[in-house]
Amino acid sequence: MSRTLPVIHEVRELGEGRQQLDLEFSNGERRLYHRLLSGGHGAVVVVPLLDDDTVLLVREYAAGMHRYELGLVKGRIDEGETPLQAADRELKEEAGYGARRLDVLRAMTLAPTYMAHQSWLVVARDLYPERLPGDEPEELEVVPWKIAELDQLLLREDFSEGRSLAALLIARQWLAGKL
């Protein structure tokens, strides 16, 4: 079902990347919505393939959960970068590899009902060793994981970040030619 987008009557800046929208829906109902703006140009989530059967994960400190979390390479897109350039840079900074082949699969959102943020899912292949200095306070542990064993990863307590979960499942289907 296709719907007409609500009319935005007013946008109020609330500070700290927050906005209030005065919206009128097609049925005449009017509501105030709040949204968080992205602090930059989006982000990338990278699925680095060491070979056809192995993805590289990284283990890093996750301040929100105060634990070490296993996940994919990810990071922000800097001013003037494309998602492909950001993916290659983040891969070099976090995992110590560059990629000769990069494919953007899609954009993913975090909480689109109130947050204006997109993360681009990028598959990186034909990897070669290259490290760039990153902003992490410690070197990240790189963990090779067999794609055939993803089911063992999906319910691990230390692998909980939604973008990493979604990205691996999408990439697995794409690599199998099902997307």
Secondary structure, DSSP 8 states (H G I E B T S, - for coil): ------EEEEEEEEETTEEEEEEE-TTS-EEEEEEEE-SSS-EEEEEEEEETTEEEEEEEEETTTTEEEEE-EEEE--TT--HHHHHHHHHHHHTSEEEEEEEEEEEEES-TTTEE-EEEEEEEEEEEE-----S-SS--EEEEEEGGGHHHHHT-TT---HHHHHHHHHHHHHHTT--
